[in-house]
């Protein structure tokens, strides 16, 4: 029996018939070697970083270093989920647990009654200048505004787009916003006003309400923009119909806006209200109608935990008063070299504006302070001078260093 011939090579027919081709088989060995990407090792989570500055910015502002370190440790893999918070579905169980705990901790911090919604929104407090009148009023209603600074003024002007009767019942502009009015001294409220609006702390001018007015209309409510002193001290939420605040000053990064609103005020928005400004939509969907600023909410939650760990807002206020007293005493004790224009009884615990007797030295002051790792002390562009924002997260050591620098600067230039 003759063995079958091996099949011809596919190129054999192209070669000369006098050549003999001996087919040969070769084995190819391929080895793959992966070179791992080397990541820079993060700094130890328990250690302060020596290259951080004291940040006196009005917002976005300083955050607690322990919170930043906690976020750093969670960044790649939150609680073993295999996900960063920035990658999570906002409808997944992981993020639901984050936003639910953040709300619960805020309710504990401020003792928020059960008949109030807590909403995590977007758009900054400026968006609430529109949301408030759209949700609480009809076009022909009347509302009252106390204007103690730039933000109150902007809020009143925005409300005029949606409500015909916007009454500015007091305006401190003629005095350059250095005080708040006496509530029972010639302050005439409209008896039909749906709400009385205040800015609880004016970031630019450093004016803060130490007590709060009451609406004269039996059915009216008090509304407050608390952006720059939110969670800096205890507040009786029950005195307000609505509180709103941007997060980027005291409780987190820019991108989150807190709204605390009494439930009976929700559900009567004007027909022209955009869906994203309707409190009812957000309340029914537990702040998850659309994709929220997930990482910002998570950061706010960490800050709320941090404030509770300090003993709550009573203890936080004590620390804030101690810092503010140190700085104001340095200003008042400088024999006029430094000056704070705000009436002492309403000076802000959060934002301290001051000027130099010799204004030509202000640029040098700011420059030298920055060289000493104290940044963002330049006053708002509309008023000039200097401003030290000493929010919750500003450590006492930061204010001590600033005061020491101020005294040294005065000694060299007085």
C-alpha positions as CSV (number, residue, x, y, z in Angstrom):
1,X,0.0,0.0,0.0
2,X,1.5,3.2,-1.1
3,X,1.4,6.1,1.4
4,X,-0.4,9.2,0.2
5,X,1.9,12.1,-0.9
6,X,2.0,15.1,1.3
7,X,0.2,18.1,-0.2
8,X,2.3,20.5,-2.1
9,X,3.3,23.8,-0.6
10,X,1.1,26.6,-1.9
11,X,4.2,28.2,-3.5
12,X,5.7,25.1,-5.0
13,X,4.1,25.8,-8.4
14,X,6.0,29.0,-8.6
15,X,9.4,27.4,-8.3
16,X,11.6,25.6,-10.8
17,X,10.9,21.8,-11.2
18,X,14.6,21.1,-10.7
19,X,14.4,22.4,-7.1
20,X,13.5,20.0,-4.3
21,X,11.7,21.6,-1.4
22,X,11.8,19.8,1.9
23,X,8.9,21.2,3.9
24,X,9.9,22.2,7.5
25,X,7.7,23.2,10.4
26,X,8.8,25.9,12.9
27,X,7.2,26.6,16.2
28,X,6.9,30.3,17.2
29,X,7.2,31.1,20.8
30,X,5.7,34.5,22.0
31,X,6.2,35.8,25.5
32,X,4.2,38.9,26.7
33,X,5.6,40.8,29.6
34,X,3.4,43.6,31.2
35,X,5.1,46.5,32.7
36,X,2.9,47.9,35.5
37,X,2.2,51.6,35.5
38,X,3.9,53.3,38.4
39,X,1.7,55.7,40.4
40,X,3.1,58.3,42.8
41,X,2.6,57.1,46.3
42,X,0.1,59.4,48.1
43,X,1.2,61.1,51.3
44,X,0.3,59.4,54.6
45,X,-3.3,60.0,55.3
46,X,-2.7,60.9,58.9
47,X,0.0,63.5,58.2
48,X,-0.5,67.2,57.5
49,X,1.1,68.4,54.3
50,X,3.7,71.0,55.0
51,X,3.2,72.9,51.7
52,X,-0.5,73.8,52.4
53,X,-1.3,77.5,52.9
54,X,-3.7,79.3,55.1
55,X,-6.5,80.0,52.7
56,X,-8.6,83.1,53.6
57,X,-10.7,83.0,50.4
58,X,-14.4,83.9,50.6
59,X,-15.4,80.9,48.5
60,X,-14.6,78.3,47.3
61,X,-13.0,78.2,50.7
62,X,-10.8,76.2,53.0
63,X,-12.0,72.7,53.8
64,X,-11.0,70.6,56.9
65,X,-7.7,68.9,56.2
66,X,-9.0,65.7,57.8
67,X,-12.0,65.7,55.4
68,X,-9.7,66.1,52.4
69,X,-7.5,63.2,53.5
70,X,-10.5,61.1,54.0
71,X,-11.7,61.9,50.5
72,X,-8.2,61.1,49.2
73,X,-8.3,57.6,50.8
74,X,-11.8,56.9,49.4
75,X,-11.1,58.4,45.9
76,X,-10.2,55.2,44.0
77,X,-12.3,52.7,45.9
78,X,-15.1,53.9,48.1
79,X,-15.7,51.5,51.0
80,X,-14.6,48.5,49.1
81,X,-17.1,49.0,46.3
82,X,-14.5,49.0,43.6
83,X,-15.8,52.4,42.5
84,X,-14.9,56.0,43.0
85,X,-17.8,58.2,44.2
86,X,-17.3,60.1,40.9
87,X,-18.1,56.9,39.0
88,X,-21.2,55.7,40.9
89,X,-24.7,55.7,39.5
90,X,-26.7,58.2,41.4
91,X,-29.5,55.7,41.6
92,X,-27.3,52.9,42.9
93,X,-27.3,51.7,46.5
94,X,-23.9,53.1,47.2
95,X,-24.7,56.7,46.4
96,X,-28.1,56.4,48.0
97,X,-26.4,55.5,51.2
98,X,-24.2,58.5,50.9
99,X,-26.9,61.1,50.3
100,X,-29.2,59.6,52.9
101,X,-26.5,59.8,55.6
102,X,-25.6,63.3,54.5
103,X,-29.2,64.4,55.0
104,X,-29.6,62.6,58.3
105,X,-26.4,64.2,59.7
106,X,-27.5,67.7,58.6
107,X,-30.9,67.1,60.2
108,X,-29.0,66.2,63.4
109,X,-26.7,69.2,63.2
110,X,-29.5,71.8,62.8
111,X,-32.2,69.9,64.6
112,X,-34.4,70.2,61.5
113,X,-38.0,69.4,62.2
114,X,-39.7,66.5,60.3
115,X,-42.1,68.9,58.5
116,X,-39.2,70.3,56.5
117,X,-37.6,69.0,53.3
118,X,-33.8,68.9,52.9
119,X,-32.8,69.2,49.3
120,X,-29.4,68.9,47.7
121,X,-29.6,71.1,44.5
122,X,-27.4,72.8,42.0
123,X,-27.0,76.3,40.6
124,X,-25.6,78.1,43.6
125,X,-27.6,80.4,45.9
126,X,-28.0,82.8,42.9
127,X,-30.4,80.3,41.3
128,X,-32.4,80.5,44.5
129,X,-33.0,84.2,43.9
130,X,-35.4,83.0,41.2
131,X,-36.5,79.7,42.8
132,X,-37.8,81.3,46.0
133,X,-40.4,83.7,44.4
134,X,-41.3,81.2,41.7
135,X,-42.2,78.6,44.4
136,X,-43.6,80.7,47.1
137,X,-45.6,83.3,45.2
138,X,-48.0,84.1,42.4
139,X,-47.2,86.9,40.0
140,X,-49.6,89.4,41.8
141,X,-48.3,88.7,45.3
142,X,-46.2,91.0,47.5
143,X,-42.9,90.2,49.2
144,X,-40.5,92.1,51.4
145,X,-36.7,92.3,51.3
146,X,-34.2,93.6,53.8
147,X,-31.1,94.6,51.8
148,X,-27.9,94.6,54.0
149,X,-25.4,94.1,51.2
150,X,-24.8,93.1,47.6
151,X,-26.4,89.6,47.7
152,X,-29.6,90.8,49.3
153,X,-29.7,93.5,46.6
154,X,-29.3,91.0,43.8
155,X,-31.9,88.7,45.3
156,X,-34.5,91.6,45.4
157,X,-33.8,92.6,41.8
158,X,-34.2,89.0,40.6
159,X,-37.5,88.6,42.4
160,X,-39.0,91.5,40.4
161,X,-39.0,89.3,37.3
162,X,-41.5,87.0,38.9
163,X,-43.5,89.1,41.4
164,X,-45.0,92.5,40.9
165,X,-44.9,93.7,44.5
166,X,-41.3,93.5,45.6
167,X,-40.8,95.9,48.5
168,X,-37.3,96.8,49.7
169,X,-38.3,97.8,53.2
170,X,-34.8,98.7,54.2
171,X,-31.6,99.2,52.3
172,X,-28.2,99.9,53.9
173,X,-26.5,101.0,50.7
174,X,-26.4,104.7,51.6
175,X,-24.3,103.8,54.7
176,X,-22.2,101.5,52.6
177,X,-23.7,98.4,54.3
178,X,-22.2,98.6,57.7
179,X,-25.2,97.6,59.8
180,X,-28.5,95.9,59.9
181,X,-31.7,97.7,60.9
182,X,-33.5,97.8,64.2
183,X,-36.5,95.5,63.7
184,X,-38.9,97.6,65.7
185,X,-37.7,101.0,64.7
186,X,-39.6,102.3,61.7
187,X,-39.3,99.0,59.8
188,X,-42.6,98.8,57.9
189,X,-43.5,95.5,56.5
190,X,-46.3,94.9,54.1
191,X,-49.2,93.1,55.9
192,X,-49.8,91.0,52.8
193,X,-46.2,90.0,52.1
194,X,-45.8,86.3,51.4
195,X,-42.3,86.3,52.8
196,X,-39.6,88.5,54.3
197,X,-36.2,87.8,52.8
198,X,-32.8,88.4,54.4
199,X,-29.2,87.6,53.7
200,X,-28.1,86.2,57.1
201,X,-24.4,87.1,56.5
202,X,-23.2,89.4,53.7
203,X,-19.9,87.9,52.5
204,X,-18.6,91.1,50.9
205,X,-19.3,93.6,53.6
206,X,-19.0,91.4,56.6
207,X,-22.4,92.2,58.2
208,X,-24.2,89.3,60.0
209,X,-27.6,89.1,61.6
210,X,-27.3,88.1,65.3
211,X,-31.0,87.8,65.7
212,X,-33.7,87.5,63.1
213,X,-36.8,89.6,62.3
214,X,-40.3,88.1,62.3
215,X,-42.7,88.6,59.4
216,X,-45.7,90.7,60.4
217,X,-48.1,89.0,58.0
218,X,-49.6,86.1,59.9
219,X,-49.3,83.8,56.9
220,X,-45.9,85.1,55.8
221,X,-42.6,83.3,56.4
222,X,-39.0,84.3,56.9
223,X,-36.6,83.3,54.0
224,X,-32.8,83.5,54.5
225,X,-29.8,83.2,52.3
226,X,-27.3,81.6,54.7
227,X,-24.6,80.8,52.2
228,X,-21.7,82.2,54.1
229,X,-22.6,81.3,57.7
230,X,-24.5,78.0,57.1
231,X,-23.6,75.5,59.8
232,X,-21.4,78.0,61.6
233,X,-23.7,78.2,64.6
234,X,-27.0,76.7,65.9
235,X,-30.1,78.1,64.1
236,X,-33.7,77.6,65.1
237,X,-34.9,76.3,61.7
238,X,-38.5,76.5,62.9
239,X,-38.4,80.3,62.7
240,X,-37.9,80.1,58.9
241,X,-40.1,79.0,56.1
242,X,-37.0,78.5,53.9
243,X,-33.2,78.5,54.2
244,X,-30.9,78.2,51.3
245,X,-27.1,78.1,51.0
246,X,-24.3,77.5,48.6
247,X,-22.0,74.8,49.9
248,X,-18.7,76.3,48.9
249,X,-18.0,78.4,51.9
250,X,-18.6,76.3,55.0
251,X,-19.7,72.8,54.1
252,X,-18.1,71.6,50.8
253,X,-16.9,72.3,47.3
254,X,-18.7,74.5,44.8
255,X,-21.6,72.8,43.0
256,X,-24.0,71.9,45.8
257,X,-26.8,74.2,47.0
258,X,-28.7,73.3,50.2
259,X,-32.4,74.1,50.5
260,X,-34.4,73.5,53.7
261,X,-38.0,74.3,53.1
262,X,-41.2,73.8,55.1
263,X,-43.3,71.1,53.5
264,X,-46.5,73.1,53.3
265,X,-44.8,75.7,51.1
266,X,-44.0,73.2,48.4
267,X,-46.3,72.3,45.5
268,X,-47.6,75.7,44.4
269,X,-45.0,76.8,42.0
270,X,-45.9,79.3,39.2
271,X,-46.8,77.7,35.9
272,X,-43.7,79.2,34.3
273,X,-41.3,77.6,36.8
274,X,-38.7,75.5,35.0
275,X,-38.7,71.9,36.2
276,X,-35.2,72.2,37.7
277,X,-36.4,75.1,39.9
278,X,-39.5,73.4,41.2
279,X,-39.1,72.3,44.8
280,X,-41.9,69.8,44.5
281,X,-40.1,67.9,41.8
282,X,-36.9,67.6,43.8
283,X,-38.7,66.7,47.0
284,X,-40.7,63.9,45.4
285,X,-37.5,62.5,43.9
286,X,-35.4,62.9,47.0
287,X,-32.9,65.3,45.3
288,X,-32.4,62.7,42.5
289,X,-34.7,64.0,39.8
290,X,-31.6,64.3,37.6
291,X,-27.9,63.5,38.2
292,X,-26.9,65.5,41.3
293,X,-23.4,66.8,42.0
294,X,-22.5,63.4,43.5
295,X,-19.0,64.1,44.6
296,X,-20.0,67.4,46.1
297,X,-22.8,65.8,48.1
298,X,-20.3,63.2,49.3
299,X,-17.9,65.9,50.5
300,X,-20.7,67.8,52.3
301,X,-21.5,64.5,54.0
302,X,-17.9,64.2,55.2
303,X,-18.0,67.8,56.5
304,X,-21.3,67.1,58.4
305,X,-19.6,64.1,60.0
306,X,-16.7,66.3,60.9
307,X,-18.9,68.9,62.6
308,X,-20.7,66.3,64.6
309,X,-17.4,64.8,65.8
310,X,-16.5,68.3,67.1
311,X,-19.6,68.2,69.3
312,X,-22.1,69.9,67.0
313,X,-22.7,73.5,66.2
314,X,-22.7,74.8,69.7
315,X,-19.0,73.8,69.9
316,X,-18.3,75.0,66.4
317,X,-19.7,78.5,67.2
318,X,-17.5,78.7,70.3
319,X,-14.4,78.1,68.1
320,X,-15.6,80.6,65.5
321,X,-16.2,83.3,68.2
322,X,-12.7,82.8,69.6
323,X,-11.1,83.2,66.1
324,X,-13.1,86.2,65.3
325,X,-12.4,87.9,68.6
326,X,-8.7,87.4,68.1
327,X,-8.8,89.1,64.7
328,X,-11.2,92.0,65.6
329,X,-9.2,92.7,68.8
330,X,-6.0,93.0,66.6
331,X,-7.8,95.5,64.3
332,X,-9.4,97.5,67.0
333,X,-6.1,97.6,69.0
334,X,-4.0,98.9,66.2
335,X,-4.7,102.6,67.0
336,X,-6.2,103.1,63.6
337,X,-3.6,101.4,61.5
338,X,-6.2,98.8,60.6
339,X,-9.9,99.6,60.4
340,X,-13.0,97.6,60.2
341,X,-16.0,99.7,59.1
342,X,-18.8,97.4,60.3
343,X,-20.8,98.2,63.3
344,X,-19.4,96.1,66.2
345,X,-22.8,94.6,67.2
346,X,-23.2,92.9,63.7
347,X,-19.7,92.1,62.7
348,X,-19.5,88.7,60.9
349,X,-17.9,85.7,62.5
350,X,-17.1,84.5,59.0
351,X,-15.9,87.4,56.9
352,X,-13.8,90.2,58.3
353,X,-13.2,93.2,56.0
354,X,-10.6,95.7,57.0
355,X,-8.6,98.5,55.4
356,X,-5.2,100.2,56.1
357,X,-5.0,103.8,57.3
358,X,-2.5,104.2,54.4
359,X,-4.3,102.6,51.5
360,X,-1.1,102.7,49.4
361,X,0.3,99.9,51.6
362,X,-2.6,97.4,51.0
363,X,-1.0,95.8,47.9
364,X,2.2,95.3,49.8
365,X,0.3,93.8,52.7
366,X,-1.4,91.3,50.5
367,X,1.9,90.4,48.7
368,X,3.9,89.9,51.8
369,X,1.1,87.9,53.4
370,X,1.1,85.6,50.4
371,X,4.8,85.1,50.8
372,X,4.1,83.9,54.3
373,X,1.6,81.3,53.0
374,X,-1.5,83.4,53.8
375,X,-3.5,83.7,50.6
376,X,-6.7,85.3,49.2
377,X,-6.7,88.3,51.6
378,X,-7.6,90.8,48.9
379,X,-11.0,92.4,49.5
380,X,-13.9,92.0,47.0
381,X,-13.4,94.0,43.8
382,X,-16.4,96.2,44.6
383,X,-15.1,97.4,48.0
384,X,-11.3,97.0,48.0
385,X,-9.2,96.7,51.1
386,X,-8.6,93.3,52.6
387,X,-11.0,90.5,53.8
388,X,-10.1,87.5,55.9
389,X,-12.7,84.8,55.6
390,X,-12.4,82.6,58.7
391,X,-14.9,79.9,58.1
392,X,-15.3,76.7,60.2
393,X,-12.3,75.0,58.6
394,X,-9.9,77.9,59.2
395,X,-7.8,76.7,62.2
396,X,-7.1,79.0,65.1
397,X,-3.4,78.8,64.2
398,X,-4.2,80.4,60.8
399,X,-5.8,83.4,62.5
400,X,-2.9,83.6,65.0
401,X,-0.4,83.7,62.2
402,X,-2.4,86.4,60.4
403,X,-2.6,88.5,63.6
404,X,1.1,88.1,64.2
405,X,1.9,89.2,60.6
406,X,-0.4,92.2,61.0
407,X,1.4,93.4,64.1
408,X,4.8,92.9,62.4
409,X,3.6,94.8,59.3
410,X,2.4,97.6,61.4
411,X,5.6,97.8,63.3
412,X,7.5,98.2,60.1
413,X,5.2,100.7,58.4
414,X,3.5,102.7,61.2
